Amino acid sequence: MATLYALQLARRRLQPDLVTVGADGAMADFARLLISASDDGFATIADTGFTNIVFAWVPPELRPLDLGSLSEADRSRLHRLAPRVKARMQSEGTALLGFQPVHGLNTFRLLVMNPTVGPHDVEAVLDHIARYSAEDWAQSA
């Protein structure tokens, strides 16, 4: 829940500054800002730029994320998380996003290219990822 609270605070601070909606990268930048303001609830794994965001959800006990110090058990649990969350979001019709292994960890890959995507859409996707990830993490313990 701390991640969701941090995202809500970030929205209040950042959203008024992002009035341009479109495929010019503004919403991808908004997603990056929310990820960086998430109190380590999300971690950018690769700085890919423009409309492509590669990141991971981070369980509270692993914050801040340090890939080099993860135990094999935690790395394995975290590695299985993105495909399961992606499948759940896709089956429920919530969102279609990808996942991809980067630095040996399955990460979320969010592409924001549709010109009708707005701040609310980006917030909703990140909220769902945080909620579904937390639920899956708790069940896999």
C-alpha positions in Angstrom: 0.0 0.0 0.0 2.9 2.3 0.5 3.6 2.2 -3.2 0.1 3.2 -4.0 0.3 6.1 -1.6 3.6 7.2 -3.1 2.0 7.1 -6.5 -0.9 9.2 -5.3 1.5 11.8 -3.9 3.5 11.8 -7.2 0.3 12.3 -9.2 -0.6 15.4 -7.3 2.8 16.9 -7.8 3.5 15.9 -11.4 0.3 15.6 -13.3 -0.5 19.4 -13.7 2.9 19.8 -15.5 2.0 17.2 -18.1 -0.7 18.6 -20.3 0.6 17.3 -23.6 -0.9 14.0 -24.5 0.3 12.0 -27.5 2.9 9.8 -29.0 5.6 12.3 -28.4 6.8 10.6 -25.2 5.0 12.8 -22.7 3.0 9.9 -21.2 6.1 7.7 -21.2 7.9 10.5 -19.3 4.9 10.6 -16.9 5.3 6.9 -16.3 9.0 7.3 -15.6 8.2 10.1 -13.1 5.7 8.0 -11.3 8.1 5.1 -11.2 10.9 7.3 -9.8 8.6 8.8 -7.2 7.3 5.4 -6.0 9.4 5.1 -2.9 11.3 2.2 -4.5 8.1 0.4 -5.1 9.1 0.2 -8.8 12.7 0.2 -10.1 13.8 1.2 -13.5 15.9 -1.7 -14.8 17.0 -0.2 -18.1 17.0 3.4 -19.3 15.6 2.8 -22.8 14.3 6.3 -23.5 11.4 7.7 -25.5 8.2 5.5 -25.4 9.7 2.3 -23.9 9.9 1.8 -20.2 11.6 -1.2 -18.7 11.0 -1.6 -14.9 10.2 -4.1 -12.1 7.8 -4.0 -9.2 9.8 -4.4 -5.9 8.4 -6.1 -2.8 8.8 -4.0 0.4 11.4 -6.3 1.9 13.6 -6.0 -1.2 13.5 -2.2 -1.4 15.6 -0.5 -2.7 16.2 -3.1 -5.3 19.8 -4.3 -5.7 20.0 -7.0 -8.3 23.5 -8.0 -7.3 22.5 -8.8 -3.7 19.3 -10.8 -4.4 19.3 -14.3 -3.0 18.6 -17.0 -5.6 15.2 -17.7 -4.0 14.2 -14.0 -4.2 15.5 -13.6 -7.7 13.5 -16.7 -8.8 10.3 -15.4 -7.2 10.8 -12.0 -8.7 11.6 -13.5 -12.1 8.3 -15.4 -12.2 6.3 -12.3 -11.2 6.2 -10.2 -14.4 4.9 -13.1 -16.7 2.1 -13.9 -14.2 1.0 -10.3 -13.7 1.1 -9.8 -17.5 -1.1 -12.9 -18.0 -3.6 -11.7 -15.4 -3.8 -8.2 -16.8 -4.3 -9.6 -20.3 -6.9 -12.2 -19.3 -8.9 -9.6 -17.4 -8.6 -7.1 -20.3 -6.9 -4.6 -18.0 -3.9 -3.8 -20.2 -1.6 -5.5 -22.7 2.0 -5.0 -21.8 5.1 -7.1 -22.3 7.8 -8.5 -20.2 11.3 -9.2 -21.1 14.4 -10.5 -19.3 16.9 -7.8 -18.6 20.0 -8.4 -16.5 18.7 -11.9 -15.8 15.3 -10.7 -14.4 11.9 -10.7 -16.1 10.9 -7.0 -16.2 7.8 -5.2 -17.3 8.1 -3.5 -20.7 5.6 -0.7 -21.1 5.3 1.0 -24.5 3.3 4.2 -24.5 2.7 5.0 -28.2 -1.1 5.5 -28.5 -1.9 9.3 -28.8 -5.1 8.8 -26.7 -3.3 7.5 -23.7 -3.5 10.0 -20.8 -2.2 10.3 -17.3 -5.2 8.4 -15.9 -4.4 5.4 -18.2 -0.7 5.4 -17.1 -1.7 5.6 -13.4 -4.2 2.8 -13.8 -1.7 0.5 -15.4 0.9 1.1 -12.7 -1.7 0.7 -10.0 -2.8 -2.6 -11.4 0.8 -3.8 -11.7 1.5 -2.8 -8.0 -1.7 -4.5 -6.7 -1.4 -7.7 -8.8 2.3 -8.0 -8.0 1.8 -7.6 -4.3 -1.0 -10.2 -4.3 1.1 -12.6 -6.3 4.2 -12.0 -4.2 2.2 -12.7 -1.0 0.7 -15.9 -2.4 4.1 -17.2 -3.6 5.7 -16.9 -0.2 
